[in-house]
Amino acid sequence: MHELAIADAIVQVASRHAAGRRVVAIDLRVGHLRQVVADSLLFGFELTAQGTSLEGAQLNIEAVPAAGACRACDAYGPLGDFPLSCARCGALDVEVLEGEELEVEALEVERSEVEMARSGGSP
């Protein structure tokens, strides 16, 4: 289950960027070609986030479909399952342009007491 290793990496990245603040939500982009099972990733995230500033955070997963350009007919479009082929002409000579993403897109963190004091107590 490679989702557990991915979840651990997400926790490490988010923890580093949160700098000790509690993380409320994480927006993640996952390409179809990464072959990540969303439910397994969510479960792995819950496990790896326990005892960290991410415990209880919501993991929002945006699925990115595979898409690419055909070298044979210059078409751009969605790529189905393996073997990846052009939807227009059926050629197998395609360049994958989308669908391999695995990115932490955004973090929502709680403001620290110092940050709230600096802004006059506004959340």
Secondary structure as UniProt FT lines:
FT   HELIX           2..18
FT   TURN            19..20
FT   STRAND          23..31
FT   HELIX           32..34
FT   HELIX           38..49
FT   TURN            50..51
FT   TURN            53..56
FT   STRAND          58..64
FT   STRAND          67..70
FT   TURN            71..73
FT   STRAND          76..78
FT   TURN            87..89
FT   STRAND          94..98
FT   STRAND          102..109
FT   HELIX           113..118
FT   TURN            119..120
//
